[in-house]
Amino acid sequence: LDPGGFAEYFRVPAPNLQIDTLKIPENLTFEEATFIEPVGCCLRAIKKVGLQVGDSVAIIGSGVIGLIHVALAKIFGASKIIASDIVDFRLTAAKNFGADVTVNPQKEDLKSVVAAETNGIGVDVAFVTAPSLKAYEAGLSVCRKGGKICVFAPTEPKDNLQLSLEKLFFSEIQIIPSYSTSHVETRTALELLKSKKLKLKELITHRFRLEEAAEAFKTALENKESLKVIIRN
C-alpha cells in the first residue's frame, strides 16, 4: 500500500486488486472479516510445515496470531496442542480455543512439560509466534528429532540466533520461515470464517472509534488483557 494503510487514500498494485480482492459475504460481519488476512497468514504457515492429522504441536506465544494457530491446529487434526505464553490471560484464551496443555514458562519449565506430554520425544511441529530469541530457543528445545519449527515472528534486526550446526545436523530439525499470505490462503480463510468452522470473534477484546485510535494502539501495546483491538468508524 502506498503511502500506507493509515493514509486517507492509498494506491494498491493492480495484481493485488485483480487476484486478491474479495467480497465480504452477508453472513460475515466487518469485525469477523478483519481476521481474513491473519488467518490466511497462519494457513500458509500450516501448509508450509505440512501439518498432518495426528501431529503434536507447540505454539510459542499465545497472542492473537498464536491463538489463531491453536484454533487452526485443532481444525487440521493435531493430536496434542501445547500453548505457551508468559501472560496467564492469554493461556486461558488458548484453552478456550482448543489447546490441550498451557504453559507459562515463567512458572514451569516448558521443555519438561513437553517431554512429559510427548513421552520424552518432543513435538512434531513448533510454531514460534512471539518475536524474541528466547521464544525461538524454546521452540528448538521442544522439537523432536526430525521435527519442524516455523519461523513466524520476526525479531529485531540486531538479534541473531546462535545455533549449533552439529546439533542441527544430527537432529534433522527443519527450520521453516513463513511470511505473509497468498491469494490462495486468503480465499481459504474467507471460506473457513464464512462457514463458521472457524469462530474467532471472541478474540476481539476491545473496540474503539476512529477518534480514539491513539488509545486503541496504547491498549494493544500495554494492556496485558487485550487480544485483538479494532477501530471502527
C-alpha positions as CSV (number, residue, x, y, z in Angstrom):
1,L,0.0,0.0,0.0
2,D,1.3,3.4,-0.9
3,P,1.9,5.5,1.1
4,G,0.4,3.2,3.8
5,G,-2.7,1.7,5.2
6,F,-3.4,4.6,7.6
7,A,-3.5,7.2,4.9
8,E,-6.8,8.7,3.9
9,Y,-6.2,7.5,0.4
10,F,-3.6,4.9,-0.8
11,R,-2.6,3.1,-4.0
12,V,-2.7,-0.6,-4.4
13,P,-0.8,-2.6,-7.1
14,A,-3.0,-3.8,-9.9
15,P,-2.2,-7.6,-9.4
16,N,-3.5,-7.3,-5.8
17,L,-6.8,-5.9,-7.0
18,Q,-7.1,-8.5,-9.8
19,I,-6.4,-11.7,-7.8
20,D,-6.8,-10.8,-4.1
21,T,-9.9,-8.6,-3.8
22,L,-12.7,-10.5,-2.0
23,K,-16.3,-9.6,-1.4
24,I,-17.4,-9.9,2.2
25,P,-20.4,-12.2,2.3
26,E,-23.6,-11.1,4.1
27,N,-23.2,-13.6,6.9
28,L,-19.8,-12.3,7.8
29,T,-19.6,-9.1,9.9
30,F,-16.9,-6.5,9.2
31,E,-15.4,-7.3,12.6
32,E,-15.1,-11.0,11.6
33,A,-13.7,-10.0,8.3
34,T,-10.7,-8.4,10.0
35,F,-9.5,-11.9,10.6
36,I,-9.3,-12.9,6.9
37,E,-5.7,-11.7,6.4
38,P,-4.2,-13.0,9.7
39,V,-5.9,-16.4,9.2
40,G,-4.5,-16.5,5.7
41,C,-1.0,-16.0,7.0
42,C,-1.5,-18.8,9.6
43,L,-2.9,-21.1,6.9
44,R,0.2,-20.6,4.8
45,A,2.4,-21.4,7.7
46,I,0.5,-24.6,8.3
47,K,0.7,-25.5,4.7
48,K,4.5,-24.8,4.6
49,V,5.2,-27.1,7.5
50,G,2.9,-29.8,6.2
51,L,0.9,-30.2,9.3
52,Q,-0.6,-33.7,9.4
53,V,-3.6,-35.2,11.2
54,G,-2.2,-36.7,14.5
55,D,0.8,-34.3,14.7
56,S,1.7,-32.9,18.1
57,V,2.1,-29.1,18.1
58,A,3.7,-26.5,20.3
59,I,2.7,-22.8,19.9
60,I,5.2,-20.5,21.4
61,G,3.4,-17.2,22.0
62,S,-0.4,-17.1,22.6
63,G,-1.3,-13.6,21.3
64,V,-3.8,-13.2,18.5
65,I,-1.7,-15.0,15.9
66,G,-0.7,-17.8,18.3
67,L,-4.4,-18.3,19.2
68,I,-5.3,-18.5,15.6
69,H,-2.7,-21.2,15.2
70,V,-4.2,-23.0,18.1
71,A,-7.7,-22.9,16.5
72,L,-6.4,-24.0,13.1
73,A,-4.2,-26.8,14.5
74,K,-7.4,-28.2,16.1
75,I,-9.3,-28.0,12.8
76,F,-6.4,-29.7,11.0
77,G,-6.4,-32.6,13.4
78,A,-3.4,-32.1,15.7
79,S,-3.4,-34.8,18.3
80,K,-2.0,-32.6,21.1
81,I,-1.7,-28.8,21.2
82,I,0.6,-27.2,23.8
83,A,0.4,-23.4,24.0
84,S,3.0,-21.3,25.8
85,D,2.9,-17.6,27.0
86,I,4.1,-15.5,29.9
87,V,0.6,-13.9,30.3
88,D,-1.9,-16.1,32.0
89,F,-4.9,-14.3,30.4
90,R,-3.7,-15.5,27.0
91,L,-3.3,-19.0,28.3
92,T,-6.9,-19.1,29.4
93,A,-7.8,-17.9,25.9
94,A,-5.6,-20.7,24.4
95,K,-7.6,-23.3,26.4
96,N,-10.8,-21.9,25.1
97,F,-9.6,-22.1,21.5
98,G,-8.5,-25.7,21.8
99,A,-5.1,-26.0,23.5
100,D,-4.8,-29.3,25.4
101,V,-2.0,-28.0,27.6
102,T,-0.9,-24.5,28.5
103,V,2.4,-23.4,30.0
104,N,3.7,-20.2,31.5
105,P,7.5,-20.6,31.1
106,Q,8.0,-18.1,34.0
107,K,6.3,-20.7,36.3
108,E,7.0,-24.0,34.7
109,D,9.8,-25.4,32.5
110,L,8.4,-25.7,29.0
111,K,10.8,-28.3,27.8
112,S,10.0,-30.6,30.8
113,V,6.2,-30.2,30.3
114,V,6.5,-31.0,26.6
115,A,8.7,-34.0,27.3
116,A,6.1,-35.3,29.8
117,E,3.3,-34.8,27.3
118,T,5.1,-36.5,24.4
119,N,6.7,-39.4,26.2
120,G,10.1,-37.7,26.0
121,I,10.0,-37.3,22.2
122,G,9.1,-33.7,21.7
123,V,6.6,-32.2,19.3
124,D,6.3,-32.8,15.6
125,V,5.9,-29.0,14.9
126,A,6.6,-25.9,16.8
127,F,5.2,-22.5,15.7
128,V,7.0,-19.5,17.1
129,T,4.7,-16.5,17.1
130,A,6.5,-14.4,19.6
131,P,9.2,-12.1,18.3
132,S,12.0,-12.9,20.7
133,L,15.2,-15.0,20.7
134,K,14.0,-16.8,23.9
135,A,10.9,-17.9,22.0
136,Y,12.9,-19.4,19.2
137,E,15.3,-21.1,21.6
138,A,12.2,-22.6,23.3
139,G,10.8,-23.7,20.0
140,L,14.0,-25.5,19.1
141,S,14.3,-27.1,22.5
142,V,10.8,-28.8,22.3
143,C,11.0,-30.1,18.7
144,R,11.6,-33.8,18.3
145,K,14.3,-35.2,16.1
146,G,13.2,-34.7,12.5
147,G,10.6,-32.2,13.7
148,K,9.9,-28.8,12.2
149,I,10.0,-25.2,13.6
150,C,8.1,-22.5,11.9
151,V,9.7,-19.0,12.0
152,F,6.5,-16.9,12.1
153,A,7.5,-13.8,14.1
154,P,10.5,-11.6,13.1
155,T,12.8,-10.4,15.9
156,E,14.7,-7.1,16.0
157,P,17.2,-6.7,13.1
158,K,20.1,-6.8,15.5
159,D,19.1,-10.1,17.1
160,N,21.0,-13.2,15.9
161,L,20.2,-16.7,17.0
162,Q,23.2,-18.9,17.8
163,L,22.8,-22.5,16.5
164,S,25.0,-25.5,16.8
165,L,25.1,-26.8,13.3
166,E,26.3,-30.1,14.6
167,K,23.1,-30.5,16.7
168,L,21.0,-29.2,13.8
169,F,22.6,-31.8,11.5
170,F,22.1,-34.8,13.8
171,S,18.6,-33.8,15.0
172,E,17.5,-33.0,11.4
173,I,15.1,-30.3,12.7
174,Q,13.8,-28.3,9.8
175,I,13.6,-24.5,10.2
176,I,10.8,-23.2,8.0
177,P,10.0,-19.4,7.8
178,S,6.6,-18.3,6.8
179,Y,5.9,-14.6,5.9
180,S,2.5,-13.2,4.9
181,T,-0.2,-15.0,2.9
182,S,-1.2,-15.5,-0.7
183,H,-4.5,-15.2,-2.6
184,V,-5.0,-19.0,-2.2
185,E,-4.8,-18.9,1.6
186,T,-6.8,-15.7,1.7
187,R,-9.7,-17.4,0.0
188,T,-9.5,-20.4,2.2
189,A,-9.5,-18.1,5.2
190,L,-12.7,-16.5,4.0
191,E,-14.3,-19.8,3.4
192,L,-13.4,-21.0,6.9
193,L,-14.8,-17.9,8.5
194,K,-17.9,-17.7,6.3
195,S,-18.8,-21.4,7.0
196,K,-18.3,-20.7,10.8
197,K,-15.9,-23.6,11.0
198,L,-13.5,-21.1,12.4
199,K,-15.0,-18.7,15.0
200,L,-12.7,-16.0,16.2
201,K,-14.9,-13.1,17.3
202,E,-14.2,-13.8,20.9
203,L,-10.6,-12.8,20.2
204,I,-11.8,-9.2,19.9
205,T,-11.4,-7.8,23.4
206,H,-11.5,-4.0,22.7
207,R,-13.3,-1.8,20.3
208,F,-12.6,1.9,19.7
209,R,-13.9,4.7,17.5
210,L,-11.7,6.3,14.9
211,E,-11.1,9.3,17.0
212,E,-9.9,7.0,19.8
213,A,-7.1,5.5,17.6
214,A,-4.3,6.6,19.9
215,E,-6.0,4.9,22.9
216,A,-6.5,1.8,20.8
217,F,-2.8,1.5,20.0
218,K,-1.9,2.1,23.6
219,T,-4.3,-0.6,24.7
220,A,-2.9,-3.1,22.2
221,L,0.7,-2.4,23.3
222,E,0.3,-2.1,27.1
223,N,-2.9,-3.9,28.2
224,K,-2.0,-7.5,29.2
225,E,-5.6,-8.5,29.0
226,S,-6.1,-7.3,25.4
227,L,-6.1,-9.6,22.4
228,K,-7.4,-8.2,19.1
229,V,-8.1,-4.5,19.3
230,I,-10.2,-3.0,16.5
231,I,-11.0,0.5,15.4
232,R,-14.5,1.1,14.0
233,N,-15.8,4.1,12.1
